[in-house]
């Protein structure tokens, strides 16, 4: 059963992020989690974990991309590139 819950949570997280990105509603996943919680606490917890992990990964990736861009700009200023 846990495999089913995890699979459903992953798919729902992916779909929620797509709608969230398209709509600009940054906290849409919280509303989806509330709907899930009314029906299945297990699925709600798995979904919220998926969302937190995916959102954290996005933040970390943005941080790294900004760091690389800053380093490249710095190198260009020094004429190293």
Steps between C-alpha positions, in 0.01 A plus 500: 500500500781743579628466142160608372487796738850614403428463128175694525667769713780540245259534208278740688800712603619524139153602381455746786832668423397539135172668596671704771759627253238580236265676741757675718330367813805420712301330777265292284663186635376588850142503374551169320645359822191607692274326250712187529500516879124476507515173307836338577751614758761260361473647151499853641826441688667336200385780270619777732837328534530479121413867469746613768780298341427628151468863612821474702681355198380794289633748754835325520526482121418872468766578759761296311405652165531850645835410653632372165372809319671726754826310467482518121434874512791544738728302270388705198577825684850376566537393137539135592233384257 
